[in-house]
Amino acid sequence: MSIKSLKANKKIKEVFPFFMLFIFMFVLHLATPALQNDDLTFRNYIENQSILSFLIQRYKTWSSRVLIEAVLVGMVSMNHLIWCLLDSLVVVLLAWSIAKLFFEKSGYSNALNWIIVSLILIYPFYLLSSAGWVATTLNYLWPLSFGLASFIPIKKYFENKKINIFESFLYSLLVIFAANNEQMAIIIFVIYAVFAIYFFMQKKRVSLYLLFNLFLTIISLLFILSCPGNDNRAIAEAQRFPGYDGLNIVQKILAGFLPTTTFFFEGYNLEYLIFVCLILVCIWLKYKDKVHRMIGALPLLVYTFWLVGFEVVVAIKPDLLIYSPVQYIKSIASFENLTFYLYSIMNALIVLLLVLCLFFIFRKKGEFLLVLLILGVGLASRITMGFSPTLFLSEFRTYLFFVFAIFIICVLLFDELSKFMSSDQFKYIVYIMIFIGVVSYFNTSLSGVIAGVMTISY
């Protein structure tokens, strides 16, 4: 077989996992209802007015997401199959961006591609239907995917690779669109700012193009902060939750921190279970002493305790549960409910424990700081929701950025795990992950979508 044929076969093997992901996603999208909830609302908005007048009105009265909503109102007016196709490709772009950013040169790049695809299949995509499929995916999934792709120039500059004019234009467009979402704007700003500082310290210079993308993100953040519609919405939403306006900065941080960490640490969460299992296995293989191994086992033990014991504890003391947003706000605003603050301290300790475990695994300074940055921006993107009363209305869609931060760290942990195994041994890990991903896809995402369609029809 010629060298050219070998390269072609290698390329096919690398691309095939993403092709299969597209097939799974396209089938899932075909099962979704055409339009629902906010999708219908946006379609009705532009029946009697132009898109431009609609966007100006939205900017003045409700939202700064004018770029996202410009695409959204066009999308809900098109054939549903167009969204099915484009959104499936956006999911593939998300997977490809993760592979391109972190594992392009890994000796197990093809195996890690399958793991990336498997983790994405594990994500319960029916959660992205809460505001309508088109509205939710364009507001959250597309900014996440485009935002990750917009970090590729950072990697190219790190590797001293050139970025041509077309790529520069494309990546800047991705930055502009992704940064129209508030959470993703914060993530892009932090990532570009951190690496600009890093490059200045290491190379004594920074690419003007990277600074330009950072400048675009700053402009977007200023646009978001100065938008009168965001202020009007915050006032309107705050009226639904008495006491929210009285919270100080620390209390708003706690308002975002506790539900974010509780979602992972104390719920039935397959993504987090895989994460803590990987931590345990990596530390177990890397260290032989009891102290390190015990610390590595703690995240899984704590999580198991919550899964098994939480229902029993709540049955004995029902007031441990926070029943409503109003009660939640009262718990934050006063020290009467000490349980709330106890929970916050416990979850903060779990975060620190996870950071310590990741430090044990990624001993190279650069690797650990990168993992810490990924975990930090993911967690911070959800905590910042505490500064908006929409925290109580956005449901699970605002967790998306943190979930995929965990996913990326999981793949990095799999990459670390591969160093302790032969290629044949690691193949079995990949097969197990593919099995879990496919089963989860049918059991949660596809069944959840179908159940939702049946509910709507009923």
SEDREN-74246 format. One record per residue (C-alpha): x, y, z. Coordinates in steps of 0.25 Angstrom, whole numbers. Layout:
# SEDREN-74246
      X      Y      Z
      X      Y      Z
...
END
This chain:
# SEDREN-74246
      X      Y      Z
      0      0      0
      5     14     -4
      8     25      6
     -3     33      0
    -13     22      2
     -8     20     17
    -10     35     19
    -24     34     13
    -28     22     22
    -23     30     34
    -31     42     30
    -44     33     28
    -42     27     42
    -40     41     48
    -53     46     41
    -62     34     43
    -65     37     58
    -70     51     54
    -78     45     43
    -85     35     52
    -88     47     62
    -94     54     51
   -103     42     47
   -107     41     62
   -110     55     63
   -118     57     50
   -127     45     54
   -129     52     68
   -132     65     61
   -142     58     52
   -150     53     64
   -152     67     70
   -165     75     68
   -164     86     57
   -166     98     66
   -170    100     80
   -170    110     92
   -161    122     88
   -159    117     74
   -174    120     71
   -172    133     79
   -161    138     70
   -168    134     57
   -180    142     61
   -171    154     64
   -167    156     50
   -180    153     43
   -184    168     44
   -170    175     45
   -157    175     38
   -145    167     45
   -138    180     47
   -149    187     54
   -151    175     63
   -136    174     67
   -137    189     70
   -149    187     79
   -143    175     86
   -130    183     88
   -138    194     95
   -147    185    103
   -142    171    106
   -129    166    101
   -115    169     95
   -114    156     87
   -118    163     74
   -108    155     66
   -113    141     71
   -128    146     70
   -125    151     56
   -121    137     52
   -132    131     60
   -144    138     54
   -139    134     40
   -137    120     45
   -151    118     50
   -157    123     37
   -149    113     29
   -152     98     27
   -150     90     40
   -140     81     32
   -130     92     30
   -129     94     45
   -128     79     47
   -116     79     37
   -109     91     42
   -111     88     57
   -105     74     55
    -93     80     48
    -91     90     59
    -90     78     69
    -80     72     60
    -72     85     60
    -73     85     75
    -67     71     75
    -56     74     64
    -52     87     72
    -49     79     84
    -41     69     77
    -34     80     69
    -30     88     81
    -26     77     90
    -23     64     83
    -18     66     69
     -4     61     72
     -8     51     82
     -3     36     79
    -17     32     82
    -24     43     74
    -34     34     67
    -38     27     80
    -40     40     87
    -48     45     76
    -58     33     79
    -57     37     93
    -61     51     90
    -73     46     82
    -77     36     93
    -77     47    103
    -86     56     94
    -95     45     92
    -96     44    107
   -101     58    109
   -116     58    110
   -120     67     98
   -135     68    102
   -130     78    112
   -128     88    100
   -143     88     97
   -147     96    109
   -149    109    102
   -152    102     88
   -142     94     81
   -138    105     71
   -137    116     81
   -130    108     92
   -119    102     82
   -116    116     75
   -115    123     89
   -106    113     96
   -101    101     87
    -97    110     75
    -89    120     84
    -82    108     91
    -78    102     78
    -74    114     71
    -67    119     84
    -58    107     85
    -55    107     70
    -51    122     72
    -40    117     81
    -32    110     70
    -24    122     66
    -19    122     80
    -13    108     78
     -8    112     64
      0    124     70
      5    115     81
     10    105     71
     16    117     62
      6    113     51
      1    124     41
    -14    128     40
    -18    132     26
    -27    143     23
    -40    134     21
    -37    127     34
    -35    140     41
    -49    146     36
    -56    133     39
    -51    132     53
    -54    146     56
    -68    144     51
    -69    132     61
    -64    141     72
    -74    152     69
    -86    142     69
    -82    134     81
    -79    146     89
    -93    151     87
    -97    140     98
    -93    146    112
    -87    133    118
    -79    130    105
    -74    145    104
    -68    143    118
    -62    130    115
    -56    136    102
    -51    148    109
    -44    141    120
    -37    130    110
    -32    141    101
    -28    150    112
    -20    139    119
    -13    134    107
    -10    148    103
     -3    150    116
      4    137    115
      9    140    101
     14    153    105
     22    147    117
     27    135    109
     30    141     95
     30    156     99
     20    159     88
      6    156     85
     -1    154     72
     -9    166     67
    -20    156     62
    -22    150     76
    -22    164     82
    -33    168     71
    -41    156     75
    -40    160     90
    -44    174     86
    -56    169     79
    -60    161     91
    -58    174    100
    -67    181     90
    -78    170     92
    -77    171    107
    -79    186    107
    -90    184     97
    -97    174    107
    -94    183    119
   -100    195    113
   -112    189    106
   -125    196    112
   -133    183    109
   -124    175    118
   -127    185    129
   -142    185    126
   -142    170    126
   -135    169    140
   -145    178    146
   -157    171    140
   -151    157    145
   -147    162    158
   -161    166    161
   -165    151    161
   -155    148    171
   -157    157    184
   -144    160    191
   -134    157    179
   -131    172    178
   -127    173    192
   -116    162    190
   -101    167    191
    -90    163    182
    -85    151    191
   -100    146    192
   -102    146    177
    -89    138    175
    -95    128    185
   -108    128    178
   -101    124    165
    -90    115    172
    -99    105    181
   -109    101    170
    -97     99    160
    -89     90    169
   -101     83    174
   -105     79    160
    -93     71    159
    -89     67    173
   -103     63    178
   -111     58    166
   -112     46    157
   -102     51    147
    -94     41    138
    -85     52    133
    -80     55    147
    -79     40    151
    -70     37    139
    -62     49    143
    -59     44    158
    -57     30    153
    -46     35    144
    -40     43    155
    -40     30    164
    -34     21    153
    -23     31    148
    -18     34    163
    -19     19    166
    -10     16    154
      0     28    156
      2     26    171
      4     14    180
      3     20    194
     -9     20    202
    -10     35    204
    -11     39    189
    -21     27    186
    -30     31    198
    -31     45    193
    -33     40    179
    -45     32    184
    -51     43    192
    -59     50    181
    -66     36    177
    -68     33    191
    -75     46    194
    -83     45    182
    -88     31    185
    -91     36    199
   -100     46    193
   -107     37    183
   -110     26    194
   -112     35    206
   -118     48    202
   -132     42    200
   -131     36    214
   -126     49    220
   -137     58    214
   -148     48    218
   -143     51    233
   -141     66    231
   -150     71    219
   -146     85    221
   -132     82    215
   -139     84    201
   -141     98    196
   -155     97    191
   -156    110    183
   -148    122    177
   -154    131    188
   -150    122    199
   -136    121    192
   -134    136    192
   -138    137    207
   -128    126    211
   -117    134    204
   -122    148    209
   -121    143    224
   -113    134    233
   -126    128    238
   -125    115    229
   -111    111    233
   -113     98    225
   -111    107    212
    -98    112    217
    -93     98    221
    -97     93    207
    -89    104    201
    -76    101    210
    -77     86    207
    -78     88    192
    -67     98    192
    -58     88    199
    -62     77    189
    -58     87    178
    -44     89    185
    -43     74    186
    -45     72    171
    -35     83    169
    -25     75    178
    -28     62    171
    -25     69    157
    -12     74    162
     -8     60    166
    -11     55    152
     -6     67    143
      7     69    150
     13     77    139
     11     92    142
      5     96    129
     -4     84    128
    -10     86    142
    -12    101    139
    -19     98    126
    -28     88    133
    -31     98    145
    -34    109    134
    -44    100    127
    -51     96    141
    -50    111    145
    -57    117    133
    -67    106    132
    -71    108    147
    -71    123    146
    -79    123    134
    -91    117    142
    -88    124    155
    -89    138    148
   -104    134    146
   -106    138    160
   -105    152    156
   -118    151    148
   -132    147    153
   -133    139    140
   -125    129    149
   -138    123    153
   -144    122    139
   -133    117    130
   -134    103    136
   -123     94    131
   -119    100    118
   -109    110    125
   -101     98    131
    -97     94    117
    -84    102    117
    -80     96    130
    -84     82    126
    -75     82    114
    -63     88    122
    -65     75    130
    -65     67    117
    -52     73    112
    -45     70    125
    -51     56    124
    -44     54    111
    -31     60    116
    -32     49    127
    -35     38    117
    -22     43    110
    -14     43    123
    -20     29    125
    -15     24    112
     -1     26    117
     -2     14    126
     -8      5    116
     -4     -2    103
    -12      1     91
    -20    -12     92
    -24     -9    106
    -28      5    103
    -37      0     92
    -46     -7    102
    -47      6    109
    -52     12     96
    -62      1     93
    -68      3    107
    -69     18    105
    -76     16     92
    -85      6     98
    -89     15    109
    -90     27     99
   -100     19     90
   -108     13    101
   -109     27    108
   -113     33     94
   -125     24     93
   -129     24    107
   -128     39    110
   -127     48     98
   -135     40     87
   -145     35     97
   -146     48    104
   -149     55     90
   -159     45     86
   -166     46    100
   -166     61     98
   -173     60     85
   -183     50     90
   -186     60    101
   -188     71     92
   -197     63     83
   -205     59     94
END
